[in-house]
Amino acid sequence: MFKGLGGLGDMGKMMKAAQEMQGKMAEMQESLNSIIVVGESGAGMVKATATAKGELTALDIDPSIFNADDKEVVEDLILAAIKDAQIKAQERSQDEMRKMTEELGLPADMKLPF
Protein backbone atom coordinates (compact mmCIF):
# COMPACT_ATOMS: atom_id res chain seq x y z
CA MET A 1 0.00 0.00 0.00
CA PHE A 2 2.87 2.46 0.79
CA LYS A 3 5.10 1.14 -1.94
CA GLY A 4 5.33 4.53 -3.65
CA LEU A 5 6.73 6.24 -0.54
CA GLY A 6 10.16 4.67 -1.06
CA GLY A 7 11.02 7.50 -3.44
CA LEU A 8 10.47 10.12 -0.73
CA GLY A 9 13.81 9.25 0.84
CA ASP A 10 15.50 9.91 -2.48
CA MET A 11 13.63 13.20 -2.75
CA GLY A 12 14.89 14.15 0.70
CA LYS A 13 18.44 13.36 -0.36
CA MET A 14 18.01 15.44 -3.48
CA MET A 15 16.66 18.38 -1.48
CA LYS A 16 19.55 18.13 0.97
CA ALA A 17 22.04 17.99 -1.91
CA ALA A 18 20.37 21.02 -3.53
CA GLN A 19 20.61 22.98 -0.27
CA GLU A 20 24.25 21.97 0.11
CA MET A 21 24.98 23.09 -3.45
CA GLN A 22 23.18 26.37 -2.84
CA GLY A 23 25.31 26.98 0.25
CA LYS A 24 28.51 26.19 -1.63
CA MET A 25 27.45 28.50 -4.47
CA ALA A 26 26.95 31.33 -1.97
CA GLU A 27 30.38 30.63 -0.42
CA MET A 28 32.01 30.58 -3.84
CA GLN A 29 30.34 33.84 -4.89
CA GLU A 30 31.60 35.45 -1.69
CA SER A 31 35.12 34.09 -2.20
CA LEU A 32 35.21 35.59 -5.72
CA ASN A 33 35.19 39.01 -4.04
CA SER A 34 38.48 38.23 -2.31
CA ILE A 35 40.30 36.61 -5.26
CA ILE A 36 42.41 39.23 -7.02
CA VAL A 37 43.57 39.13 -10.65
CA VAL A 38 45.86 41.57 -12.44
CA GLY A 39 45.61 42.40 -16.13
CA GLU A 40 48.54 44.02 -17.90
CA SER A 41 49.36 45.79 -21.12
CA GLY A 42 52.39 47.54 -22.58
CA ALA A 43 54.78 44.99 -21.05
CA GLY A 44 53.46 45.78 -17.58
CA MET A 45 53.44 49.54 -17.96
CA VAL A 46 49.69 49.56 -17.27
CA LYS A 47 48.16 47.18 -14.73
CA ALA A 48 44.50 46.79 -13.86
CA THR A 49 43.56 44.95 -10.67
CA ALA A 50 40.13 43.37 -10.29
CA THR A 51 38.27 40.84 -8.19
CA ALA A 52 37.40 37.47 -9.74
CA LYS A 53 33.86 38.84 -9.97
CA GLY A 54 35.22 41.40 -12.45
CA GLU A 55 35.07 44.51 -10.25
CA LEU A 56 37.94 46.84 -11.11
CA THR A 57 39.70 47.81 -7.87
CA ALA A 58 42.93 49.54 -8.94
CA LEU A 59 44.80 50.91 -11.90
CA ASP A 60 48.60 51.31 -11.91
CA ILE A 61 50.19 53.35 -14.69
CA ASP A 62 53.92 53.75 -15.15
CA PRO A 63 54.53 57.53 -15.25
CA SER A 64 56.96 57.17 -18.16
CA ILE A 65 54.07 56.69 -20.57
CA PHE A 66 52.55 60.11 -19.90
CA ASN A 67 53.28 62.21 -22.92
CA ALA A 68 50.69 64.49 -24.45
CA ASP A 69 51.61 63.26 -27.93
CA ASP A 70 50.88 59.65 -26.92
CA LYS A 71 47.44 60.25 -25.38
CA GLU A 72 45.71 57.71 -27.65
CA VAL A 73 48.38 55.09 -26.98
CA VAL A 74 47.96 55.55 -23.22
CA GLU A 75 44.18 55.25 -23.53
CA ASP A 76 44.58 52.05 -25.58
CA LEU A 77 46.99 50.60 -23.01
CA ILE A 78 44.56 51.36 -20.19
CA LEU A 79 41.67 49.71 -22.02
CA ALA A 80 43.82 46.70 -22.89
CA ALA A 81 44.86 46.24 -19.25
CA ILE A 82 41.24 46.47 -18.07
CA LYS A 83 40.10 43.97 -20.70
CA ASP A 84 42.93 41.62 -19.70
CA ALA A 85 41.87 41.85 -16.05
CA GLN A 86 38.24 41.16 -17.00
CA ILE A 87 39.23 38.09 -19.02
CA LYS A 88 41.38 36.79 -16.16
CA ALA A 89 38.53 37.42 -13.70
CA GLN A 90 36.11 35.48 -15.88
CA GLU A 91 38.57 32.60 -16.30
CA ARG A 92 39.22 32.45 -12.56
CA SER A 93 35.50 32.51 -11.82
CA GLN A 94 34.94 29.64 -14.25
CA ASP A 95 37.81 27.69 -12.66
CA GLU A 96 36.28 28.13 -9.21
CA MET A 97 32.86 27.04 -10.54
CA ARG A 98 34.44 23.98 -12.18
CA LYS A 99 36.14 23.03 -8.90
CA MET A 100 32.86 23.32 -7.03
CA THR A 101 30.91 21.20 -9.50
CA GLU A 102 33.60 18.51 -9.34
CA GLU A 103 33.49 18.55 -5.52
CA LEU A 104 29.74 18.03 -5.69
CA GLY A 105 30.16 15.15 -8.13
CA LEU A 106 28.51 17.03 -10.97
CA PRO A 107 29.75 17.00 -14.57
CA ALA A 108 32.59 19.52 -15.03
CA ASP A 109 30.85 21.16 -17.99
CA MET A 110 27.57 21.64 -16.15
CA LYS A 111 26.47 25.27 -16.23
CA LEU A 112 25.62 26.72 -12.80
CA PRO A 113 23.56 28.41 -11.56
CA PHE A 114 20.73 26.70 -13.35
C-alpha positions in Angstrom: 0.0 0.0 0.0 2.9 2.5 0.8 5.1 1.1 -1.9 5.3 4.5 -3.7 6.7 6.2 -0.5 10.2 4.7 -1.1 11.0 7.5 -3.4 10.5 10.1 -0.7 13.8 9.3 0.8 15.5 9.9 -2.5 13.6 13.2 -2.8 14.9 14.2 0.7 18.4 13.4 -0.4 18.0 15.4 -3.5 16.7 18.4 -1.5 19.6 18.1 1.0 22.0 18.0 -1.9 20.4 21.0 -3.5 20.6 23.0 -0.3 24.3 22.0 0.1 25.0 23.1 -3.5 23.2 26.4 -2.8 25.3 27.0 0.2 28.5 26.2 -1.6 27.5 28.5 -4.5 27.0 31.3 -2.0 30.4 30.6 -0.4 32.0 30.6 -3.8 30.3 33.8 -4.9 31.6 35.5 -1.7 35.1 34.1 -2.2 35.2 35.6 -5.7 35.2 39.0 -4.0 38.5 38.2 -2.3 40.3 36.6 -5.3 42.4 39.2 -7.0 43.6 39.1 -10.7 45.9 41.6 -12.4 45.6 42.4 -16.1 48.5 44.0 -17.9 49.4 45.8 -21.1 52.4 47.5 -22.6 54.8 45.0 -21.0 53.5 45.8 -17.6 53.4 49.5 -18.0 49.7 49.6 -17.3 48.2 47.2 -14.7 44.5 46.8 -13.9 43.6 45.0 -10.7 40.1 43.4 -10.3 38.3 40.8 -8.2 37.4 37.5 -9.7 33.9 38.8 -10.0 35.2 41.4 -12.4 35.1 44.5 -10.2 37.9 46.8 -11.1 39.7 47.8 -7.9 42.9 49.5 -8.9 44.8 50.9 -11.9 48.6 51.3 -11.9 50.2 53.4 -14.7 53.9 53.8 -15.2 54.5 57.5 -15.3 57.0 57.2 -18.2 54.1 56.7 -20.6 52.6 60.1 -19.9 53.3 62.2 -22.9 50.7 64.5 -24.5 51.6 63.3 -27.9 50.9 59.6 -26.9 47.4 60.2 -25.4 45.7 57.7 -27.7 48.4 55.1 -27.0 48.0 55.5 -23.2 44.2 55.2 -23.5 44.6 52.1 -25.6 47.0 50.6 -23.0 44.6 51.4 -20.2 41.7 49.7 -22.0 43.8 46.7 -22.9 44.9 46.2 -19.2 41.2 46.5 -18.1 40.1 44.0 -20.7 42.9 41.6 -19.7 41.9 41.9 -16.1 38.2 41.2 -17.0 39.2 38.1 -19.0 41.4 36.8 -16.2 38.5 37.4 -13.7 36.1 35.5 -15.9 38.6 32.6 -16.3 39.2 32.4 -12.6 35.5 32.5 -11.8 34.9 29.6 -14.2 37.8 27.7 -12.7 36.3 28.1 -9.2 32.9 27.0 -10.5 34.4 24.0 -12.2 36.1 23.0 -8.9 32.9 23.3 -7.0 30.9 21.2 -9.5 33.6 18.5 -9.3 33.5 18.5 -5.5 29.7 18.0 -5.7 30.2 15.1 -8.1 28.5 17.0 -11.0 29.8 17.0 -14.6 32.6 19.5 -15.0 30.8 21.2 -18.0 27.6 21.6 -16.1 26.5 25.3 -16.2 25.6 26.7 -12.8 23.6 28.4 -11.6 20.7 26.7 -13.3 
